[in-house]
Amino acid sequence: MSMSGTPNYSSSVGGKRADFSTIASGFQGKVRVQTLLRKTPSSLQSPGKSMKHEMDITSATERKLVKQLRASNTHSFVADSTPTVNGKYQKLTEDWESKKLDLITGGRLLQDGLVYRQNISVRSFEIGGDRKMSFGALLNHLQDTALNQSRITGLIADGFGSTREMSRNNLIWVVSTLHTVVDRYPTWTDVVEVDTWMYASGKNGLGRDWIFRDSKTGETLANATRFFLYHCPRFIVHECSVYVMMNKKTRRLSKIAKEVRDEIEPYLMDCECPIINKDSRKILKLDVSTADQICTGLSPGWNDMDINQHVSNVKYIDWILESVPRSFMERYYLNAMTLEYKKECDMDSVLQSLSKMVGGGNSDSFSANKVIEYDHLLRLDNGREILRGRTVWKLKDTNS
Amino acid sequence: MSMSGTPNYSSSVGGKRADFSTIASGFQGKVRVQTLLRKTPSSLQSPGKSMKHEMDITSATERKLVKQLRASNTHSFVADSTPTVNGKYQKLTEDWESKKLDLITGGRLLQDGLVYRQNISVRSFEIGGDRKMSFGALLNHLQDTALNQSRITGLIADGFGSTREMSRNNLIWVVSTLHTVVDRYPTWTDVVEVDTWMYASGKNGLGRDWIFRDSKTGETLANATRFFLYHCPRFIVHECSVYVMMNKKTRRLSKIAKEVRDEIEPYLMDCECPIINKDSRKILKLDVSTADQICTGLSPGWNDMDINQHVSNVKYIDWILESVPRSFMERYYLNAMTLEYKKECDMDSVLQSLSKMVGGGNSDSFSANKVIEYDHLLRLDNGREILRGRTVWKLKDTNS
């Protein structure tokens, strides 16, 4: 699996926005947008100016308009427009360019608001017996930074991920697929820099990527301007997820309606999961009769439900790891995980977790191999499939 | 239960240190310590000066010496000493007074380092289905802030709570009792200000208290000097715990040896759990035959172990709540919890969680009561007691 960095980091400060394939680009206006964007780097280092704009939420309609203006990237706007119209468009573009600082988390919008960056200090309760941050704790911060971006851009209405149109129609986001690669787990007191952004994924999916970087300065929590220094980061975690829409009442999946597309589209990057070359091998449903391990009687606890009455994604990870032998996990660390969610379970569900070693060894003899793969299946007691997944494990460095 | 604030807040900036009852106060020197302490308030508002001292860890021996000097609070030191000795003691006192800023968490030492204060922003993954921070998430931050205080004072050696002498002798801290009162649970994006401090609890216990306050300014994360403004906080959570020492290899409790006392004693406040008038009623062992609810087959997962190979305290809370009916928890919130840990369990333990409604109603009829109490028991399958506890629940305000 090969990786690259956050899109457009060194090539251009202004991010490149995306279209859902069904959205027509009907607006033909022309504007000097690129010229304005080139001015961004110096103002990025002015937190005072950023804070002034904190509550200036530009509406989705305005953002879409500016995006369409940008799409027609020529320099003839002044000649084609009256001074008043020119002034209006310039104001919109400046708002759109405003760098918003979130005073609650210390997070910040970059690249025209398309990328959200936040520093996270690893807490003592987020590490496990091996002193490393747990995989579940990493996943918690994926959800949290995604919500923070949507919150400070004003995209969400109900406080937990749904836009205004989604709330009106009882729609919520649920994870469809998830692919994570962890090169190195941070430990207690490490400070990790997280970047995340969204993009269209087919007609009815919303893609979101994350990069976690090691941030060794230790000063970023106290000095917000340091967020913008590029300091040859060491990559730690890469993650790509695809979300789909579910009706909160019927619990059935839903297409993305035009009204919702119009809300989301101005916040999308023009890329599709560029940070990881996906493992293209299809994950077959695990044949129950060949499973190495089966754990039964698994059910969510009171604290595993989120405000959408949805079992938290981290709980699914816990269940998957229940069926990996502990003697194996003492010697290997989880390097990559791919999950495909098939059906949600509820508070009263009772599940089984099954796993089978499929690459690099078998359950009786794995000690000579540096990389081991497992296939996983979560299913209800009645056999209905909830999730299928693949994990890749690497031999721990006993010196670290 | 009545409550008060952090000790010595308004009466004096300098905190009052404590003795273990077995430590003799043999040093008879006299020094103008109070005069120096009175100078503290103005320097508290100078973060630049605080940061300069960040790595000036005064040794336990020096801190104890200064404490003994303070204990003999007279003004005749200059006359009794040579100028060189006088200069030395003055330097020690200034180091001891230094206000340390933790750049990783934004936390800070107050009251001569006896009190640690840190702001916490509530994350999306820390709230439950009712949009409130979970009790377990609160407990996570108790542990974390305690460790942060010990870390930045230099008291701990192994990175997870043990002093140098404790590490040499394979000793770790484990919670013996815990008493928490929650007046109001914060929600996502709330910023909570936490104060914590330690005190001697009998001959072989270490007491620690916490106060969580609502911090509505939202500016404290970005402006460290605001940590020192007193802004009529609304109390949220009060917590008292007592820790005892356990041998990491034999898993048996241990007395606190003199060498360990000498390390800890300079960091102790002279108080014993002043923030909550404890519920003095003895918690009787729950009679199994009268339990309302019994959950069986509970066992820790891979991620529930900490680096001391100890099941995390939050997991015990999860198990306790497993035996409280969900229909009840939908209508009542957990207002107070008292736990007495009797024996630790390990990775392979299989437990039972039992509960019985003991005050304010019974399991068939509780709807008319605003306050309900439960008794709890966690035990191994073989009947051995792991923990006993009492919880107090209050009717939820349906308007909030």
Interface residues (C-beta under 8 A of the other chain):
Chain A: L101 L103 I104 T105 G106 S121 R123 S124 F125 I127 G128 G129 D130 R131 S134 G136 N140 H141 Q143 D144 L147 R151 G159 F160 W188 T189 V191 G218 E219 L221 A222 A224 G297 G301 W302 N303 M305 D306 I307 Q309 S312 V314 D318 L321 E322 V324 R326 M329 M347
Chain B: L101 L103 I104 T105 G106 S121 R123 S124 F125 I127 G128 G129 D130 R131 S134 G136 N140 H141 Q143 D144 L147 R151 G159 F160 W188 T189 V191 G218 E219 L221 A222 A224 G297 G301 W302 N303 M305 D306 I307 Q309 S312 V314 D318 L321 E322 V324 R326 M329 M347
